[in-house]
Amino acid sequence: METQNPLQIQELIDLCITFLCGPRSWQDLLSCALVARSWVAPAQASLFHTPHVTNHRFMKIDRLALLFCETITAYPFLASYVRELNIVEYFYLQRAAIGKICSTTFPRLECLSINLSRISIWEGELSSLVTLKTLRYLQLDANEGFPVISSFVSRFTPTIEHLDLRCRQWDGILVDTSVPPIKITSLRLEVQLWNAPPQRLDIGLLYPFEISQLRALEVVDAGSLVWDSIPDRTRQTIKILQLDLKSEPIDLSRFPHLILLRVVLPEDDVSVLVRTLKTITSEHCLETLIIWTGFCEPAPEECKELDITLSSLPLDPFPKIQMESSVIRPRREQDLRDMFPKLVSQNKFIMSHFRRWNIEDGIRKVGRRFMYT
């Protein structure tokens, strides 16, 4: 029986390519494309899966962005491998370069991230991307008020399901109501106001994005959101909630169908988290509770109160409690167990993970397990 060349076995090829995939693996993938003819397409598919179109004089990645522009123009078939596209401007990105990218047809593009200082001046070029019928995830980082880019927003494809909205100003998305609504299933909100009076986010001003079928919600600085602006119907559909608590507790009893809850341990006042957790009732069906400890060093008495609150959650079955800490400043598992002796003594499982939370993907990756089952 003739033995098959291992370089031709598709399963082995896929394993090798998957093993090498990573943020800095492009040189390895280029080498893989030279191994054998059968390796070319899989290596190219991984190499062009998530290109970053950026320009930063302190980073070497700008050379890769220019090389990508030239390559995708010379070989348009490579655009069919692109699933995620990140367009980021740090200082000045030439209009000709971004024009080449936007004029290229990406038949399978699913995720698009746009971070430009003035989105309104790029509206014409970007329109060909935001109107793609294959687009499902959109991250929009805007330095401008939304009325300025309202015409741009009104062009968005109705196939968008996941919205990651980051802004420096908050005045709502004011779009002509004749524009068909876009029903999204997950939403991430982050507002960092510069030189502006304190403002609060009103989800009711998100038109044309409709949240009646929202399954996952992430709010960076939960105190900036007007929680009463979330309709009761939407509270009933939310299954995944991620909160960065600052100064005010959140009433979780208004979200009775939560499956996964992730909270960031407050740096200044842990009691905010304790008061939030105390709103969990026996009616909840919470399966996983994640607490990101980060760089916070809570006082012993605060840890004790949090430990008592967690161990007495009125849930049956008891949820899986998962602690996460920063990879920059990781905590030992034993240290985390020492912080919660009551949970440990009651044999209520604590699973410690020392990993970097992919905050850019946010709910999109965490919620995928629950969103499509």
VEXGUFI-461057 format. One record per residue (C-alpha): residue in one letter; chain; x negated, y, z negated. Coordinates in pm, 1 decimal. Layout:
N
<pt A, A, <X, Y, Z>>,
...
//
This chain:
373
<pt M, A, <0.0, 0.0, 0.0>>,
<pt E, A, <-145.5, 332.2, 102.9>>,
<pt T, A, <-207.7, 572.0, -185.3>>,
<pt Q, A, <-58.8, 917.7, -137.3>>,
<pt N, A, <-295.0, 1211.9, -149.6>>,
<pt P, A, <-231.6, 1385.2, -486.7>>,
<pt L, A, <-264.0, 1721.6, -310.3>>,
<pt Q, A, <52.5, 1634.4, -118.1>>,
<pt I, A, <271.6, 1532.8, -414.1>>,
<pt Q, A, <515.4, 1819.1, -461.0>>,
<pt E, A, <574.8, 1750.6, -831.7>>,
<pt L, A, <200.9, 1779.1, -905.5>>,
<pt I, A, <173.5, 2093.6, -696.9>>,
<pt D, A, <460.6, 2253.8, -886.1>>,
<pt L, A, <305.8, 2159.1, -1221.7>>,
<pt C, A, <-29.3, 2310.5, -1126.6>>,
<pt I, A, <125.1, 2634.4, -1000.8>>,
<pt T, A, <352.7, 2664.8, -1305.8>>,
<pt F, A, <58.6, 2611.0, -1540.7>>,
<pt L, A, <-134.9, 2894.0, -1377.1>>,
<pt C, A, <151.3, 3142.9, -1367.2>>,
<pt G, A, <95.2, 3442.6, -1592.9>>,
<pt P, A, <49.1, 3820.3, -1597.4>>,
<pt R, A, <-317.6, 3798.4, -1497.9>>,
<pt S, A, <-320.6, 3484.8, -1286.1>>,
<pt W, A, <-314.9, 3640.7, -941.0>>,
<pt Q, A, <-677.3, 3546.2, -867.0>>,
<pt D, A, <-608.4, 3182.4, -959.2>>,
<pt L, A, <-299.5, 3178.8, -739.2>>,
<pt L, A, <-500.8, 3320.8, -449.5>>,
<pt S, A, <-746.5, 3035.8, -497.3>>,
<pt C, A, <-461.9, 2781.6, -503.2>>,
<pt A, A, <-348.2, 2901.8, -162.3>>,
<pt L, A, <-685.7, 2782.3, -26.2>>,
<pt V, A, <-671.3, 2432.5, -175.2>>,
<pt A, A, <-456.7, 2272.1, 93.7>>,
<pt R, A, <-196.8, 2367.5, 351.2>>,
<pt S, A, <77.6, 2224.5, 129.4>>,
<pt W, A, <-28.5, 2458.3, -153.3>>,
<pt V, A, <8.0, 2781.6, 44.4>>,
<pt A, A, <384.7, 2836.0, 15.3>>,
<pt P, A, <414.3, 2745.8, -359.8>>,
<pt A, A, <117.5, 2968.6, -444.3>>,
<pt Q, A, <257.2, 3256.9, -240.5>>,
<pt A, A, <599.5, 3215.2, -401.0>>,
<pt S, A, <448.8, 3255.3, -749.9>>,
<pt L, A, <208.8, 3530.0, -644.3>>,
<pt F, A, <484.8, 3748.1, -499.9>>,
<pt H, A, <757.7, 3656.5, -749.3>>,
<pt T, A, <720.0, 3970.8, -963.9>>,
<pt P, A, <511.0, 4244.6, -800.3>>,
<pt H, A, <446.3, 4571.3, -987.2>>,
<pt V, A, <441.4, 4881.0, -768.1>>,
<pt T, A, <258.6, 5126.3, -988.9>>,
<pt N, A, <-15.6, 5386.1, -986.5>>,
<pt H, A, <-227.1, 5456.4, -1293.4>>,
<pt R, A, <-574.8, 5601.2, -1273.0>>,
<pt F, A, <-674.7, 5418.4, -1592.8>>,
<pt M, A, <-562.5, 5079.9, -1465.3>>,
<pt K, A, <-692.0, 4854.1, -1192.3>>,
<pt I, A, <-338.8, 4747.0, -1113.7>>,
<pt D, A, <-294.1, 5045.2, -878.9>>,
<pt R, A, <-525.9, 4873.0, -630.5>>,
<pt L, A, <-302.3, 4567.8, -644.3>>,
<pt A, A, <-0.8, 4788.3, -574.6>>,
<pt L, A, <-164.0, 4933.7, -265.3>>,
<pt L, A, <-271.9, 4586.6, -153.8>>,
<pt F, A, <84.4, 4464.0, -202.1>>,
<pt C, A, <217.8, 4749.5, 14.2>>,
<pt E, A, <-23.9, 4666.8, 292.3>>,
<pt T, A, <34.4, 4290.2, 268.1>>,
<pt I, A, <413.5, 4304.2, 260.5>>,
<pt T, A, <410.3, 4538.5, 561.2>>,
<pt A, A, <178.9, 4313.2, 763.1>>,
<pt Y, A, <356.0, 3989.4, 662.4>>,
<pt P, A, <727.4, 4065.7, 603.4>>,
<pt F, A, <811.3, 3695.0, 546.6>>,
<pt L, A, <644.0, 3722.7, 203.9>>,
<pt A, A, <933.1, 3945.3, 91.8>>,
<pt S, A, <1154.9, 3635.4, 73.0>>,
<pt Y, A, <948.0, 3519.1, -228.4>>,
<pt V, A, <1011.7, 3836.7, -430.2>>,
<pt R, A, <1265.2, 3783.0, -709.3>>,
<pt E, A, <1168.7, 4070.8, -940.9>>,
<pt L, A, <1040.6, 4411.3, -836.3>>,
<pt N, A, <902.4, 4673.3, -1076.6>>,
<pt I, A, <855.5, 5028.1, -948.7>>,
<pt V, A, <671.6, 5235.1, -1208.7>>,
<pt E, A, <521.8, 5583.1, -1182.0>>,
<pt Y, A, <268.1, 5695.9, -1439.7>>,
<pt F, A, <124.6, 5999.6, -1265.9>>,
<pt Y, A, <184.9, 6029.6, -894.3>>,
<pt L, A, <298.0, 5755.6, -661.4>>,
<pt Q, A, <270.9, 5848.8, -296.4>>,
<pt R, A, <602.0, 5873.0, -113.9>>,
<pt A, A, <457.2, 5683.8, 183.9>>,
<pt A, A, <368.7, 5384.7, -38.1>>,
<pt I, A, <706.5, 5356.9, -204.9>>,
<pt G, A, <874.1, 5423.1, 128.5>>,
<pt K, A, <708.8, 5114.5, 273.3>>,
<pt I, A, <833.9, 4902.9, -14.2>>,
<pt C, A, <1189.4, 5031.9, 1.7>>,
<pt S, A, <1207.5, 4990.1, 378.8>>,
<pt T, A, <1122.2, 4621.5, 341.8>>,
<pt T, A, <1408.0, 4372.5, 329.2>>,
<pt F, A, <1402.6, 4156.8, 15.1>>,
<pt P, A, <1661.3, 3884.9, 87.9>>,
<pt R, A, <1636.7, 3720.4, -257.5>>,
<pt L, A, <1569.3, 4010.0, -492.5>>,
<pt E, A, <1751.1, 3954.7, -823.5>>,
<pt C, A, <1584.1, 4190.3, -1073.4>>,
<pt L, A, <1487.1, 4552.4, -1016.4>>,
<pt S, A, <1311.1, 4786.8, -1260.7>>,
<pt I, A, <1287.0, 5158.0, -1178.7>>,
<pt N, A, <1076.2, 5393.3, -1390.6>>,
<pt L, A, <1017.8, 5721.7, -1207.8>>,
<pt S, A, <982.7, 6071.8, -1348.5>>,
<pt R, A, <1238.8, 6213.7, -1105.7>>,
<pt I, A, <1474.6, 5947.3, -980.9>>,
<pt S, A, <1686.6, 6200.3, -791.3>>,
<pt I, A, <1406.3, 6284.0, -545.2>>,
<pt W, A, <1360.5, 5913.9, -464.5>>,
<pt E, A, <1730.9, 5854.6, -412.1>>,
<pt G, A, <1707.6, 5804.8, -36.9>>,
<pt E, A, <1424.0, 5554.6, -53.7>>,
<pt L, A, <1568.5, 5356.1, -345.1>>,
<pt S, A, <1917.4, 5325.2, -200.8>>,
<pt S, A, <1816.8, 5029.5, 13.6>>,
<pt L, A, <1718.8, 4838.7, -302.7>>,
<pt V, A, <2005.5, 4923.6, -540.1>>,
<pt T, A, <2262.2, 4825.7, -276.0>>,
<pt L, A, <2130.3, 4469.6, -228.5>>,
<pt K, A, <2403.2, 4210.0, -276.6>>,
<pt T, A, <2157.3, 3969.4, -441.8>>,
<pt L, A, <2074.8, 4212.8, -725.0>>,
<pt R, A, <2189.3, 4096.5, -1069.3>>,
<pt Y, A, <1959.3, 4270.8, -1320.1>>,
<pt L, A, <1878.1, 4642.8, -1317.3>>,
<pt Q, A, <1649.7, 4834.1, -1549.9>>,
<pt L, A, <1676.4, 5210.2, -1514.3>>,
<pt D, A, <1438.5, 5443.1, -1699.8>>,
<pt A, A, <1557.7, 5799.4, -1644.0>>,
<pt N, A, <1404.5, 6128.2, -1754.6>>,
<pt E, A, <1693.3, 6322.1, -1602.9>>,
<pt G, A, <2048.2, 6381.2, -1715.2>>,
<pt F, A, <2290.6, 6139.5, -1557.0>>,
<pt P, A, <2497.8, 6404.5, -1374.6>>,
<pt V, A, <2180.5, 6475.8, -1174.4>>,
<pt I, A, <2161.0, 6116.9, -1050.1>>,
<pt S, A, <2534.8, 6050.9, -1031.9>>,
<pt S, A, <2531.2, 6009.5, -654.3>>,
<pt F, A, <2250.3, 5756.0, -690.9>>,
<pt V, A, <2439.1, 5558.6, -956.3>>,
<pt S, A, <2751.8, 5553.6, -741.3>>,
<pt R, A, <2562.3, 5352.2, -477.7>>,
<pt F, A, <2480.8, 5059.6, -705.1>>,
<pt T, A, <2585.0, 4718.6, -584.5>>,
<pt P, A, <2882.5, 4566.8, -771.9>>,
<pt T, A, <2686.2, 4241.4, -815.6>>,
<pt I, A, <2484.4, 4386.6, -1107.2>>,
<pt E, A, <2553.1, 4186.1, -1423.8>>,
<pt H, A, <2276.2, 4298.1, -1659.2>>,
<pt L, A, <2192.7, 4663.6, -1726.3>>,
<pt D, A, <1889.1, 4789.2, -1917.1>>,
<pt L, A, <1934.0, 5163.9, -1960.4>>,
<pt R, A, <1657.9, 5383.8, -2101.5>>,
<pt C, A, <1689.1, 5760.6, -2101.2>>,
<pt R, A, <1544.2, 6080.1, -2245.1>>,
<pt Q, A, <1872.6, 6268.1, -2220.5>>,
<pt W, A, <2222.7, 6150.7, -2295.8>>,
<pt D, A, <2521.9, 6312.2, -2136.5>>,
<pt G, A, <2696.7, 6006.2, -1997.9>>,
<pt I, A, <2708.3, 5878.6, -1643.0>>,
<pt L, A, <2948.4, 6113.5, -1474.4>>,
<pt V, A, <3054.6, 5944.2, -1152.8>>,
<pt D, A, <3364.5, 5994.2, -943.2>>,
<pt T, A, <3621.1, 5749.6, -1079.8>>,
<pt S, A, <3707.8, 5649.3, -725.2>>,
<pt V, A, <3384.9, 5444.5, -728.4>>,
<pt P, A, <3471.4, 5076.3, -793.9>>,
<pt P, A, <3367.3, 4970.5, -1148.6>>,
<pt I, A, <3070.4, 4739.3, -1199.6>>,
<pt K, A, <3148.2, 4467.8, -1453.6>>,
<pt I, A, <2835.9, 4390.6, -1654.4>>,
<pt T, A, <2791.0, 4098.8, -1894.2>>,
<pt S, A, <2486.7, 4223.7, -2087.1>>,
<pt L, A, <2371.9, 4572.2, -2182.6>>,
<pt R, A, <2056.8, 4713.1, -2338.4>>,
<pt L, A, <2056.3, 5076.4, -2452.6>>,
<pt E, A, <1752.3, 5279.9, -2554.3>>,
<pt V, A, <1756.8, 5656.6, -2596.7>>,
<pt Q, A, <1446.5, 5856.6, -2684.1>>,
<pt L, A, <1545.4, 6221.3, -2684.8>>,
<pt W, A, <1268.2, 6472.7, -2626.4>>,
<pt N, A, <1314.1, 6831.6, -2751.2>>,
<pt A, A, <1686.7, 6784.6, -2785.3>>,
<pt P, A, <1933.5, 6797.0, -3075.4>>,
<pt P, A, <2044.1, 6459.5, -3216.3>>,
<pt Q, A, <2295.1, 6291.9, -2990.4>>,
<pt R, A, <2484.3, 5965.7, -3011.6>>,
<pt L, A, <2562.7, 5718.6, -2738.5>>,
<pt D, A, <2923.6, 5678.9, -2636.9>>,
<pt I, A, <2966.5, 5358.8, -2436.6>>,
<pt G, A, <3289.4, 5499.5, -2299.8>>,
<pt L, A, <3079.9, 5737.1, -2086.8>>,
<pt L, A, <2901.2, 5456.6, -1902.8>>,
<pt Y, A, <3127.8, 5458.9, -1598.0>>,
<pt P, A, <3101.6, 5305.2, -1337.5>>,
<pt F, A, <2972.7, 5026.1, -1562.6>>,
<pt E, A, <3261.0, 4838.1, -1720.1>>,
<pt I, A, <3199.5, 4651.5, -2046.9>>,
<pt S, A, <3530.4, 4470.1, -2087.3>>,
<pt Q, A, <3350.5, 4137.4, -2025.7>>,
<pt L, A, <3031.5, 4215.6, -2217.7>>,
<pt R, A, <2869.4, 3902.4, -2360.3>>,
<pt A, A, <2542.4, 4045.3, -2495.7>>,
<pt L, A, <2445.7, 4383.1, -2641.2>>,
<pt E, A, <2108.8, 4519.3, -2751.7>>,
<pt V, A, <2074.6, 4861.8, -2909.5>>,
<pt V, A, <1737.4, 5016.4, -2986.8>>,
<pt D, A, <1809.3, 5241.4, -3286.4>>,
<pt A, A, <2155.9, 5120.0, -3374.9>>,
<pt G, A, <2230.5, 5446.5, -3554.7>>,
<pt S, A, <2234.1, 5630.2, -3222.2>>,
<pt L, A, <2540.6, 5442.4, -3098.6>>,
<pt V, A, <2899.5, 5544.2, -3164.3>>,
<pt W, A, <3015.8, 5194.0, -3259.1>>,
<pt D, A, <3380.1, 5298.2, -3253.8>>,
<pt S, A, <3339.5, 5365.5, -2881.2>>,
<pt I, A, <3318.3, 4987.5, -2823.2>>,
<pt P, A, <3671.2, 4868.3, -2741.8>>,
<pt D, A, <3820.7, 4595.6, -2963.1>>,
<pt R, A, <3849.7, 4367.9, -2661.9>>,
<pt T, A, <3476.1, 4398.4, -2596.5>>,
<pt R, A, <3390.4, 4320.8, -2960.2>>,
<pt Q, A, <3576.7, 3992.5, -2916.8>>,
<pt T, A, <3364.1, 3889.6, -2615.1>>,
<pt I, A, <3016.0, 3977.6, -2747.9>>,
<pt K, A, <2825.0, 3659.9, -2840.0>>,
<pt I, A, <2468.9, 3796.7, -2860.4>>,
<pt L, A, <2376.3, 4106.3, -3057.9>>,
<pt Q, A, <2034.1, 4258.2, -3110.3>>,
<pt L, A, <1991.2, 4553.1, -3346.0>>,
<pt D, A, <1708.4, 4782.0, -3446.1>>,
<pt L, A, <1852.0, 4911.7, -3771.3>>,
<pt K, A, <1730.4, 5251.1, -3887.4>>,
<pt S, A, <1948.4, 5420.3, -4145.1>>,
<pt E, A, <2305.4, 5292.5, -4122.4>>,
<pt P, A, <2441.5, 4939.0, -4169.0>>,
<pt I, A, <2657.1, 4778.4, -3900.5>>,
<pt D, A, <2986.5, 4606.4, -3972.1>>,
<pt L, A, <2939.7, 4261.0, -3818.0>>,
<pt S, A, <3289.3, 4151.4, -3913.9>>,
<pt R, A, <3405.3, 4341.0, -3607.3>>,
<pt F, A, <3210.6, 4093.0, -3390.4>>,
<pt P, A, <3371.4, 3762.0, -3491.5>>,
<pt H, A, <3237.0, 3547.5, -3206.6>>,
<pt L, A, <2863.7, 3606.1, -3248.3>>,
<pt I, A, <2644.6, 3307.7, -3165.0>>,
<pt L, A, <2304.9, 3473.4, -3188.2>>,
<pt L, A, <2204.0, 3774.3, -3396.7>>,
<pt R, A, <1858.2, 3929.7, -3388.7>>,
<pt V, A, <1764.8, 4217.9, -3616.0>>,
<pt V, A, <1447.6, 4417.0, -3672.1>>,
<pt L, A, <1346.0, 4443.5, -4035.6>>,
<pt P, A, <1376.3, 4815.4, -4123.7>>,
<pt E, A, <1051.0, 4979.6, -4225.2>>,
<pt D, A, <1198.9, 5236.1, -4462.9>>,
<pt D, A, <1501.9, 5073.5, -4621.8>>,
<pt V, A, <1556.6, 4696.4, -4618.4>>,
<pt S, A, <1888.0, 4747.7, -4795.7>>,
<pt V, A, <2030.6, 4860.3, -4459.0>>,
<pt L, A, <1976.3, 4506.5, -4331.2>>,
<pt V, A, <2113.0, 4354.7, -4652.1>>,
<pt R, A, <2433.6, 4558.2, -4625.9>>,
<pt T, A, <2464.8, 4457.1, -4261.2>>,
<pt L, A, <2425.1, 4085.2, -4336.6>>,
<pt K, A, <2682.8, 4105.9, -4614.3>>,
<pt T, A, <2947.5, 4185.0, -4352.2>>,
<pt I, A, <2909.6, 3832.4, -4208.0>>,
<pt T, A, <3220.5, 3632.5, -4297.4>>,
<pt S, A, <3315.9, 3266.5, -4302.5>>,
<pt E, A, <3504.6, 3325.4, -3977.3>>,
<pt H, A, <3181.0, 3376.0, -3786.0>>,
<pt C, A, <3036.4, 3095.4, -3572.6>>,
<pt L, A, <2676.8, 3219.2, -3593.3>>,
<pt E, A, <2425.1, 2955.6, -3484.2>>,
<pt T, A, <2095.9, 3147.4, -3491.7>>,
<pt L, A, <1978.2, 3443.6, -3696.9>>,
<pt I, A, <1644.5, 3594.7, -3593.8>>,
<pt I, A, <1461.8, 3847.9, -3810.0>>,
<pt W, A, <1164.6, 4024.4, -3655.4>>,
<pt T, A, <938.2, 4122.5, -3945.2>>,
<pt G, A, <698.2, 4326.3, -3732.3>>,
<pt F, A, <464.8, 4547.7, -3929.9>>,
<pt C, A, <704.5, 4599.1, -4219.1>>,
<pt E, A, <577.1, 4528.5, -4571.7>>,
<pt P, A, <892.5, 4525.6, -4784.8>>,
<pt A, A, <870.2, 4560.8, -5159.9>>,
<pt P, A, <910.1, 4236.4, -5363.1>>,
<pt E, A, <1246.3, 4345.6, -5502.9>>,
<pt E, A, <1373.8, 4418.0, -5150.3>>,
<pt C, A, <1261.3, 4074.1, -5032.1>>,
<pt K, A, <1436.9, 3916.1, -5328.4>>,
<pt E, A, <1766.4, 4084.6, -5243.1>>,
<pt L, A, <1732.4, 3986.0, -4877.0>>,
<pt D, A, <1651.3, 3627.2, -4978.1>>,
<pt I, A, <1962.2, 3605.8, -5197.2>>,
<pt T, A, <2180.5, 3751.3, -4922.7>>,
<pt L, A, <2050.3, 3509.5, -4659.1>>,
<pt S, A, <2082.8, 3202.0, -4879.0>>,
<pt S, A, <2441.7, 3290.2, -4969.8>>,
<pt L, A, <2575.0, 3348.7, -4619.5>>,
<pt P, A, <2930.4, 3206.8, -4615.0>>,
<pt L, A, <2874.4, 2996.3, -4303.7>>,
<pt D, A, <2930.2, 2627.1, -4246.5>>,
<pt P, A, <2732.6, 2487.1, -4075.5>>,
<pt F, A, <2451.7, 2709.9, -4194.1>>,
<pt P, A, <2275.0, 2894.0, -3909.0>>,
<pt K, A, <1915.6, 2836.7, -3810.4>>,
<pt I, A, <1711.0, 3123.0, -3954.2>>,
<pt Q, A, <1410.6, 3216.3, -3746.6>>,
<pt M, A, <1140.6, 3459.5, -3855.7>>,
<pt E, A, <923.7, 3633.5, -3600.6>>,
<pt S, A, <619.2, 3849.2, -3654.3>>,
<pt S, A, <398.5, 4051.8, -3425.3>>,
<pt V, A, <113.8, 3874.7, -3247.3>>,
<pt I, A, <-94.1, 4183.5, -3322.5>>,
<pt R, A, <-43.6, 4134.8, -3693.8>>,
<pt P, A, <85.0, 3779.8, -3741.1>>,
<pt R, A, <205.5, 3644.2, -4071.4>>,
<pt R, A, <120.8, 3296.2, -4190.2>>,
<pt E, A, <414.3, 3059.7, -4217.9>>,
<pt Q, A, <341.6, 3009.1, -4585.1>>,
<pt D, A, <354.3, 3385.0, -4642.0>>,
<pt L, A, <698.0, 3397.1, -4485.1>>,
<pt R, A, <815.3, 3107.9, -4700.7>>,
<pt D, A, <686.9, 3287.9, -5009.2>>,
<pt M, A, <901.0, 3586.0, -4913.0>>,
<pt F, A, <1217.1, 3370.7, -4921.0>>,
<pt P, A, <1180.6, 3119.6, -5208.1>>,
<pt K, A, <1556.1, 3077.8, -5260.9>>,
<pt L, A, <1609.3, 2969.9, -4900.4>>,
<pt V, A, <1321.3, 2726.5, -4929.0>>,
<pt S, A, <1442.1, 2581.5, -5259.9>>,
<pt Q, A, <1787.4, 2518.8, -5112.2>>,
<pt N, A, <1633.4, 2340.3, -4813.5>>,
<pt K, A, <1785.7, 2591.6, -4575.4>>,
<pt F, A, <1559.4, 2570.4, -4279.7>>,
<pt I, A, <1329.0, 2859.0, -4189.6>>,
<pt M, A, <1150.1, 2829.4, -3857.7>>,
<pt S, A, <859.4, 3066.2, -3816.7>>,
<pt H, A, <754.5, 3188.8, -3475.3>>,
<pt F, A, <457.3, 3408.7, -3410.8>>,
<pt R, A, <526.9, 3542.3, -3068.1>>,
<pt R, A, <570.1, 3862.4, -2877.0>>,
<pt W, A, <934.0, 3945.3, -2815.1>>,
<pt N, A, <977.0, 4037.3, -2450.5>>,
<pt I, A, <1163.3, 4356.3, -2520.1>>,
<pt E, A, <1172.1, 4456.3, -2152.5>>,
<pt D, A, <1374.1, 4149.9, -2063.4>>,
<pt G, A, <1566.5, 4176.4, -2388.8>>,
<pt I, A, <1902.8, 4010.8, -2368.4>>,
<pt R, A, <1853.7, 3884.5, -2014.8>>,
<pt K, A, <1622.2, 3604.5, -2128.1>>,
<pt V, A, <1762.7, 3542.8, -2474.2>>,
<pt G, A, <2121.8, 3542.2, -2359.5>>,
<pt R, A, <2079.3, 3321.0, -2056.6>>,
<pt R, A, <2127.1, 3007.5, -2271.6>>,
<pt F, A, <2470.3, 3120.7, -2387.1>>,
<pt M, A, <2581.4, 3341.7, -2102.7>>,
<pt Y, A, <2612.4, 3075.6, -1836.8>>,
<pt T, A, <2740.9, 2778.5, -2037.7>>,
//
